[in-house]
Amino acid sequence: MWNSFVGGAIAGYAIAIPVGVIAILILETGLKRGFWHGFAAGSGAATADLIYATIAVTLGVAVAQLLDPIAPALKLASAAFLVAMGAAGLYRTWRARNESRNVGVRAVNANVYQTYVTLLALTILNPATIAYFAALILGGTVGQAPGTVEKMAFVAGAALASWSWQSLLAAIGALAHRHMPPGFRVWTSFVGNFIIIALGITILL
């Protein structure tokens, strides 16, 4: 169970940490609208990750059994996709490192509930989120242990990891008196994309 929880937490942090549009929205909402709005935004994003993690552990075993004859090829393809996804993120971060001050993302201007729903919808529809969890399913990194407890542990780990990071972003945004330093966005993006690459490599081990 503990291994499943840790695996879920790693997966949750890997998708949450890279600083993309969703993360910047949470930061800007916390900065412009205060902590509770930022917290609602972060909770919406974390809920989307919870939904996808639940789908992953629910379908993971069934998909793995259905596609068992081509499992080696799928593992290789999924690993390659995650490594490519992380590498592309690193490249974009490197290219944009001097332009971080100019990222034009507006805070969500709505009540707390609407902020939550807006970020939930945006994260669910985020192509990167969809592709990431699809790769985890096809790569067989979820659903390895078919027990209900292990599945719940994976989902809990992924959801808590995502929620803790998004809440941290909301708090940082709320405490900041100006836009976040570009260095923060750059280095967290580097870290998150390295984790994604490591997950891809782990699939092959």
VEXDREN-2710 file (C-alpha; in Angstrom, 1 decimal):
% VEXDREN-2710
k/r/px/py/pz
1/MET/0.0/0.0/0.0
2/TRP/2.8/2.4/0.9
3/ASN/4.5/1.9/-2.4
4/SER/1.2/2.6/-4.2
5/PHE/0.8/5.8/-2.2
6/VAL/4.4/7.0/-3.0
7/GLY/3.9/6.1/-6.6
8/GLY/0.7/8.2/-6.7
9/ALA/2.4/11.1/-5.0
10/ILE/5.3/11.1/-7.5
11/ALA/2.8/11.0/-10.3
12/GLY/0.8/13.8/-8.7
13/TYR/3.8/16.1/-8.2
14/ALA/5.1/15.3/-11.7
15/ILE/2.0/16.7/-13.4
16/ALA/1.5/19.6/-10.8
17/ILE/5.0/21.1/-10.5
18/PRO/5.9/22.1/-14.0
19/VAL/4.9/25.8/-14.3
20/GLY/2.4/26.0/-17.2
21/VAL/-0.7/28.1/-17.7
22/ILE/-2.7/26.3/-14.9
23/ALA/0.0/26.9/-12.3
24/ILE/0.4/30.6/-13.4
25/LEU/-3.4/31.0/-13.2
26/ILE/-3.3/29.8/-9.6
27/LEU/-0.4/32.1/-8.7
28/GLU/-2.0/35.1/-10.4
29/THR/-5.4/34.4/-8.8
30/GLY/-3.8/34.2/-5.3
31/LEU/-1.9/37.3/-6.0
32/LYS/-4.8/39.4/-7.3
33/ARG/-7.8/37.9/-5.4
34/GLY/-6.3/36.6/-2.2
35/PHE/-5.6/33.2/-0.7
36/TRP/-9.1/31.7/-0.7
37/HIS/-9.6/32.4/-4.3
38/GLY/-6.1/31.0/-5.0
39/PHE/-6.9/28.0/-2.8
40/ALA/-10.2/27.4/-4.7
41/ALA/-8.3/27.6/-8.0
42/GLY/-5.7/25.1/-6.8
43/SER/-8.4/22.8/-5.4
44/GLY/-10.1/22.8/-8.8
45/ALA/-6.8/21.7/-10.5
46/ALA/-6.2/19.1/-7.9
47/THR/-9.7/17.7/-8.3
48/ALA/-9.1/17.2/-12.0
49/ASP/-5.9/15.3/-11.2
50/LEU/-8.0/13.2/-8.7
51/ILE/-10.5/12.4/-11.4
52/TYR/-7.8/11.4/-13.9
53/ALA/-5.9/9.3/-11.3
54/THR/-9.1/7.5/-10.4
55/ILE/-9.7/6.7/-14.1
56/ALA/-6.1/5.6/-14.4
57/VAL/-6.3/3.0/-11.6
58/THR/-9.8/1.9/-12.7
59/LEU/-8.8/1.3/-16.3
60/GLY/-5.1/0.5/-15.7
61/VAL/-5.5/-3.2/-15.0
62/ALA/-8.2/-3.7/-17.6
63/VAL/-6.3/-1.9/-20.3
64/ALA/-3.1/-3.8/-19.4
65/GLN/-4.8/-7.1/-19.6
66/LEU/-6.5/-6.2/-22.9
67/LEU/-3.3/-5.0/-24.5
68/ASP/-1.0/-7.6/-22.8
69/PRO/0.2/-9.1/-26.2
70/ILE/1.8/-5.7/-27.1
71/ALA/2.6/-4.6/-23.6
72/PRO/6.4/-4.3/-24.2
73/ALA/5.8/-2.0/-27.2
74/LEU/3.3/0.1/-25.2
75/LYS/5.7/0.4/-22.3
76/LEU/8.4/1.6/-24.7
77/ALA/6.1/4.0/-26.5
78/SER/4.8/5.4/-23.1
79/ALA/8.2/5.8/-21.7
80/ALA/9.4/7.6/-24.9
81/PHE/6.3/9.9/-24.8
82/LEU/6.9/10.9/-21.1
83/VAL/10.7/11.4/-21.7
84/ALA/9.8/13.5/-24.8
85/MET/7.2/15.4/-22.9
86/GLY/9.6/16.2/-20.1
87/ALA/12.4/17.1/-22.5
88/ALA/10.1/19.4/-24.5
89/GLY/9.1/21.1/-21.2
90/LEU/12.7/21.6/-20.3
91/TYR/13.4/23.1/-23.8
92/ARG/10.5/25.5/-23.5
93/THR/11.5/26.5/-20.0
94/TRP/15.1/27.2/-21.2
95/ARG/13.9/29.2/-24.2
96/ALA/11.5/31.2/-22.1
97/ARG/13.7/31.7/-19.0
98/ASN/14.4/35.4/-19.9
99/GLU/10.8/36.1/-20.8
100/SER/9.1/34.9/-17.6
101/ARG/8.3/38.4/-16.6
102/ASN/6.1/38.8/-19.7
103/VAL/3.8/35.7/-19.3
104/GLY/0.3/37.2/-19.9
105/VAL/-2.1/35.3/-17.8
106/ARG/-5.0/37.0/-16.0
107/ALA/-6.3/36.0/-12.6
108/VAL/-9.7/34.3/-12.6
109/ASN/-12.2/37.1/-11.7
110/ALA/-15.1/35.2/-10.1
111/ASN/-16.5/34.1/-6.8
112/VAL/-14.8/31.3/-4.9
113/TYR/-17.1/28.5/-6.2
114/GLN/-16.8/29.8/-9.8
115/THR/-13.1/30.0/-9.5
116/TYR/-13.0/26.3/-8.4
117/VAL/-15.2/25.2/-11.2
118/THR/-13.3/27.2/-13.8
119/LEU/-9.9/25.7/-12.9
120/LEU/-11.5/22.2/-12.6
121/ALA/-12.8/22.5/-16.2
122/LEU/-9.6/24.1/-17.6
123/THR/-7.4/21.3/-16.0
124/ILE/-9.7/18.5/-17.2
125/LEU/-9.5/19.9/-20.7
126/ASN/-5.8/20.6/-20.6
127/PRO/-4.2/18.3/-23.3
128/ALA/-1.0/17.9/-21.3
129/THR/-3.0/16.4/-18.4
130/ILE/-4.9/14.1/-20.6
131/ALA/-1.8/12.8/-22.4
132/TYR/0.2/12.4/-19.2
133/PHE/-2.3/10.2/-17.5
134/ALA/-3.0/8.2/-20.7
135/ALA/0.7/7.5/-20.9
136/LEU/0.7/6.3/-17.3
137/ILE/-2.1/3.9/-18.0
138/LEU/-0.6/2.5/-21.2
139/GLY/2.8/2.3/-19.6
140/GLY/1.5/0.1/-16.8
141/THR/2.7/2.3/-14.0
142/VAL/-0.7/2.3/-12.3
143/GLY/-2.8/-0.8/-11.6
144/GLN/0.3/-2.9/-10.9
145/ALA/-1.3/-4.2/-7.7
146/PRO/-5.0/-4.8/-8.4
147/GLY/-6.2/-4.6/-4.8
148/THR/-8.7/-2.0/-3.9
149/VAL/-6.5/-0.7/-1.1
150/GLU/-3.6/-0.2/-3.4
151/LYS/-5.7/1.6/-6.0
152/MET/-7.1/3.9/-3.3
153/ALA/-3.6/4.6/-2.0
154/PHE/-2.3/5.5/-5.5
155/VAL/-5.3/7.9/-6.0
156/ALA/-4.8/9.4/-2.5
157/GLY/-1.1/10.0/-3.1
158/ALA/-1.7/11.6/-6.5
159/ALA/-4.5/13.8/-5.2
160/LEU/-2.7/14.9/-2.0
161/ALA/0.5/15.7/-3.9
162/SER/-1.3/17.8/-6.5
163/TRP/-3.4/19.5/-3.9
164/SER/-0.5/20.3/-1.6
165/TRP/1.5/21.9/-4.4
166/GLN/-1.4/23.9/-5.8
167/SER/-2.2/25.1/-2.3
168/LEU/1.4/26.2/-1.9
169/LEU/1.2/28.1/-5.1
170/ALA/-2.0/29.8/-3.9
171/ALA/-0.3/30.8/-0.6
172/ILE/2.8/32.1/-2.3
173/GLY/0.6/34.1/-4.7
174/ALA/-1.4/35.5/-1.8
175/LEU/1.7/36.5/0.2
176/ALA/3.5/38.1/-2.7
177/HIS/3.1/41.9/-3.2
178/ARG/4.1/41.7/-6.8
179/HIS/4.5/39.1/-9.6
180/MET/6.5/36.0/-8.7
181/PRO/10.2/36.2/-9.4
182/PRO/10.9/34.6/-12.8
183/GLY/13.5/32.3/-11.2
184/PHE/10.8/30.6/-9.1
185/ARG/8.8/29.7/-12.2
186/VAL/11.8/28.6/-14.1
187/TRP/13.3/26.3/-11.5
188/THR/10.0/24.7/-10.5
189/SER/9.4/24.0/-14.2
190/PHE/12.8/22.4/-14.5
191/VAL/12.2/20.2/-11.5
192/GLY/8.8/19.1/-12.6
193/ASN/9.9/18.2/-16.1
194/PHE/12.9/16.2/-14.7
195/ILE/10.4/14.2/-12.6
196/ILE/8.4/13.4/-15.7
197/ILE/11.5/12.2/-17.5
198/ALA/12.4/10.1/-14.5
199/LEU/8.9/8.5/-14.6
200/GLY/9.4/7.7/-18.2
201/ILE/12.7/6.0/-17.5
202/THR/11.1/4.1/-14.5
203/ILE/8.6/2.5/-16.8
204/LEU/11.4/0.7/-18.6
205/LEU/12.9/-0.6/-15.4
END
